[in-house]
């Protein structure tokens, strides 16, 4: 999901403030909660984007949903955003904050897609292919897709290693379709 430019700016401001207050890790957990809540609740997403619902009503709902589960800084930030009629950006801000936090903490998000669930040894071998340095850590998102038949697909940012059987079969099909040994009649 692409975040808006304004969402990125608000997230950067919140990161700066949370670093100053020494609450970066706690605010990160709050942003994960907010992001997942908005992503999983279509009603909340529609409400935050609705121009019909008044700001004070949206603020009450935000307090009710996140009031007990977030820090004071996060609550104040949400109220500030909503007081400026930017409630529709809250999901973008939370997603941008999470992404920027991972950059600051040097967390590399790696998505591994395989036909069956991988064991720890297999994951370790795949992650060794990435050649990450000692200072960064790796967050693995594992997906299972039986359509790849076997092997794996690894994605890191905009890079991809496709070592799946389905890819190899597709490559073979292309090679055979270009077979110059068969005379065309």
QUICORFEN-V525677 format. One record per residue. N is the residue number from 1. PSI is psi as a letter, one per 20 degrees, with the letter a starting at -180 (* if undefined). D_LAST is the distance of its C-alpha to the last C-alpha in whole Angstrom. Layout:
# QUICORFEN-V525677
N/PSI/D_LAST ; N/PSI/D_LAST
This chain:
# QUICORFEN-V525677
1/p/50 ; 2/p/51 ; 3/q/55 ; 4/r/56 ; 5/g/58 ; 6/h/61 ; 7/g/60 ; 8/g/60 ; 9/g/63 ; 10/g/65 ; 11/g/64 ; 12/g/65 ; 13/g/68 ; 14/h/68 ; 15/g/67 ; 16/g/70 ; 17/g/73 ; 18/h/72 ; 19/g/72 ; 20/h/75 ; 21/j/77 ; 22/l/75 ; 23/k/73 ; 24/g/70 ; 25/h/69 ; 26/g/70 ; 27/h/69 ; 28/g/65 ; 29/h/66 ; 30/g/67 ; 31/h/64 ; 32/g/62 ; 33/g/64 ; 34/g/64 ; 35/g/60 ; 36/h/59 ; 37/g/62 ; 38/g/60 ; 39/h/57 ; 40/i/58 ; 41/o/60 ; 42/h/58 ; 43/g/62 ; 44/g/63 ; 45/g/60 ; 46/g/61 ; 47/g/64 ; 48/h/64 ; 49/i/62 ; 50/p/64 ; 51/i/66 ; 52/h/68 ; 53/p/70 ; 54/q/73 ; 55/g/73 ; 56/h/76 ; 57/g/74 ; 58/h/71 ; 59/g/73 ; 60/g/75 ; 61/g/72 ; 62/g/71 ; 63/g/74 ; 64/g/74 ; 65/g/71 ; 66/i/71 ; 67/g/75 ; 68/h/76 ; 69/i/72 ; 70/r/72 ; 71/r/75 ; 72/g/77 ; 73/g/75 ; 74/g/72 ; 75/g/74 ; 76/h/75 ; 77/g/72 ; 78/g/71 ; 79/h/74 ; 80/g/73 ; 81/g/70 ; 82/h/70 ; 83/h/74 ; 84/j/71 ; 85/l/69 ; 86/k/66 ; 87/h/66 ; 88/i/62 ; 89/i/62 ; 90/g/63 ; 91/g/60 ; 92/g/58 ; 93/g/61 ; 94/g/61 ; 95/g/58 ; 96/h/58 ; 97/g/61 ; 98/g/60 ; 99/g/57 ; 100/h/59 ; 101/g/62 ; 102/h/59 ; 103/g/58 ; 104/g/62 ; 105/j/62 ; 106/l/59 ; 107/p/57 ; 108/p/54 ; 109/p/52 ; 110/p/49 ; 111/p/47 ; 112/p/45 ; 113/p/42 ; 114/r/42 ; 115/h/41 ; 116/r/44 ; 117/p/47 ; 118/q/48 ; 119/r/51 ; 120/h/53 ; 121/g/52 ; 122/g/49 ; 123/g/50 ; 124/g/52 ; 125/g/49 ; 126/g/46 ; 127/h/49 ; 128/h/50 ; 129/h/46 ; 130/h/48 ; 131/l/50 ; 132/q/53 ; 133/r/56 ; 134/h/60 ; 135/h/61 ; 136/q/59 ; 137/r/58 ; 138/p/55 ; 139/o/55 ; 140/p/52 ; 141/o/50 ; 142/p/48 ; 143/q/46 ; 144/p/44 ; 145/n/41 ; 146/i/39 ; 147/i/36 ; 148/i/35 ; 149/g/35 ; 150/r/37 ; 151/b/38 ; 152/r/40 ; 153/p/40 ; 154/p/42 ; 155/p/43 ; 156/o/46 ; 157/d/47 ; 158/j/44 ; 159/q/42 ; 160/p/40 ; 161/o/39 ; 162/n/36 ; 163/k/36 ; 164/q/35 ; 165/h/33 ; 166/h/31 ; 167/g/30 ; 168/h/29 ; 169/g/26 ; 170/g/25 ; 171/g/25 ; 172/g/23 ; 173/g/20 ; 174/g/20 ; 175/g/19 ; 176/h/17 ; 177/h/15 ; 178/j/15 ; 179/o/14 ; 180/i/12 ; 181/i/12 ; 182/p/9 ; 183/p/6 ; 184/p/4 ; 185/*/0
